[in-house]
Every structure is written in structure tokens, then in C-alpha cells.
Amino acid sequence: MARHIVLFALAAGVVLTIGFEALAVPSQPQLEYRLSAEMGEALVATFPPSVSRDEAVRNFRLVPPVSGEAMWFDDVRELHFRPARPFEPGQRYRFVWPGPGSLMARLVPEASSSAEIPAAPVAARSVEPAREASPMLPTSEIAFFQKANGERVGLDGPRTSVGKAIEINLSTMVIQLFDNGQRRGVFEASGKGNPDKTPTPTGRFKILKKRGTIFSNISRVWMPLSLQFYGPYYLHAIPYYPNGKAVVTQYSGGCIRMAPGADKKIYDWADVATAVVVYGA
């Protein structure tokens, strides 16, 4: 208990009792920039055991300020901050500790840790160059699809004439299922990589594994209905945190997110070795 500040209310007044070790500056939380294919960008603050979850969450602030959501992971003592919109390239963000107005701030000097956002686009990871997507096969069919927001988009013809294929247009965010060139389903994609910083790889791939629900040790999130199609990149349902909260960030780090309602249908339809064609921007 020596590291904790304790207040005792007595009849004669309020007495502040401070453990000996609390007078020293606490170990400094460290801030780092992380990037993953499933979640994209995050600034991660790692805290020493002397800092409680409540202290970490209550005192967390970035300079310059940026809007987003923060999530605490007790098993690794990390607080992950994901921006509502992409971090500014080349910007150095500073995590000030302790936060202003806190009791700890009045007792110890303010310290900080900083992390710089890469100035140039950085791929989350890659294992080999992507192959070019096949051109669209000739078709006389004119088809449209109405998305959940009411937007009506034109549908491309198939790029694969033999066997099963999942074809994804990143420009319209539409996923089509084809079997021997025949359309079997049309669904929405709900997320992709940041085109400027962590783009989704385009080209012709195939389903490598059907992995069900998997956990990312980098991003600390669960990824349901995961279809691996290229290195660390997956088609998967909306990821969620260990507490069950769904991830609401604008971009992934390159993975393609399937919309609710579409995710299980696509996952169940796909087989290992099913072609995956990704194109657009």
C-alpha cells in the first residue's frame, strides 16, 4: 500500500497520509505507435503496476489533443487509443503524465512520453507482392445494388469464370460472390484499410484458412468469422474488444470488414482455396 495515497477523515479534520514511496516520481508510462492489419493505427501507453486502471484512464491525455476512443487491457497493463480519424502523418504526439488537475499532479512533477506518426505510408505487413486483379469479363448484364444507407451502386461483372470467387470492389465497398461466373450474392463491406496510409492489398488471392473467431495479440481485439486471404490480411466480421464493445474506427489496417448480416453468409459460403479478387481504391 506504500505506493497509494490514502485519505483518513478524522473528527478533528482531514489528515493526508502518504506512503514513503509515493513521494517519488512514479515509473513513467511509455507511449508507442502501433499498426496492425486488423485495426490500423493506435497509440499505446504501457503502465507500471503502481498505476491503477482508474488512474490510467482518468489521467490519459494527448498533446496535441485528438478525438478517438481509449480501451484499457488489464492483462498487459496497456491503454490503446484509436483515433476517430487517421493520425496526422509526421506529427509527434505527447502523452502527459500525470494529467492536469489530479491529486498526483500536485505531488509530483509532470512527465511525458511521446511517439511520432510515420510521415510516409507504411504497410501493416506484407509477405509477397500482390498479383494484379483480373479484368472484368465481358457481360451484357446491367445490375445495381442498394446499400443500407440508400446509396445505389452499379455492380461489376465477374473477373473469374471458373469456380467460386469472392470479388470485392473497394471503391463501392461491395462484395460479390460468383460461382462459375454466375452471381450468387451481393453484400456490403463495412471497412477497409486507409487508402493513404495502410491500404488494403489489391490483386488476385485465395482463401488460405477459415479461422473462425481469432484474437489479435497486437490489437487486443477479437475478429469473428475470419477468412485469411493474404499474409496478415483477412476478411472478417466487425471486431470487438474483450468487454464485448464493437470497434467503431473508420479504417482497418488493411483487412476487409464484412457488414453485419453479410458476414456469416459469406463465411459459410467460402471454402479454402476460393478465389478472392480485390480491386478499386
Secondary structure, 3 states (H helix, E strand, C coil): CCCCEEEEEECCEEEEEECHHHHCCCCCCEEEEEEECCCEEEEEEECCCCCCHHHHHHHCCEECCCCEEEEEECCCCEEEEEECCCCCCCCEEEEEECCCCCHHHHHCCCEEEEEECCCCCCCCCCCCCCCCCCCCCCCCCCCEEECCCCCEEECCCCCCCCCEEEEEECCCCEEEEEECCEEEEEEEEEECECCCCCCCCCEEEECCEEEEEEEECCCCEEEEEEEEEECCEEEECCCECCCCCECCCCCECCCEEECCCCHHHHHHHCCCCCEEEEECC
